[in-house]
Amino acid sequence: MSDLTDAEIDAICAGYVQNAAKVRFLRRLGLTVERKPNGRPLVNRAHYDAVRGGGGRQEAAASWTPAWNVQ
């Protein structure tokens, strides 16, 4: 059983800097998120793939970045 790496989580949460904001964002995506002792989000890879459709990790990360250009 493996977890998403910090780099993968950062890619999914692009635009968010604070760990608490990343946790909230990931939970809004429907993921179960734990916290590491240093406060960073911890997400199980199998759970992420099941909830987000299981596509390629980079493709999934790129498709779920926040849209900062409000019109």
HELIX and SHEET records of a PDB file:
HELIX    1   1 ASP A    6  ILE A   12  1                                   7    
HELIX    2   2 ASN A   19  ARG A   28  1                                  10    
HELIX    3   3 ARG A   45  ARG A   52  1                                   8    
HELIX    4   4 ARG A   57  SER A   63  1                                   7    
SHEET    1   A 2 GLU A  34  ARG A  35  0                                        
SHEET    2   A 2 PRO A  41  LEU A  42 -1                                        
END                                                                             
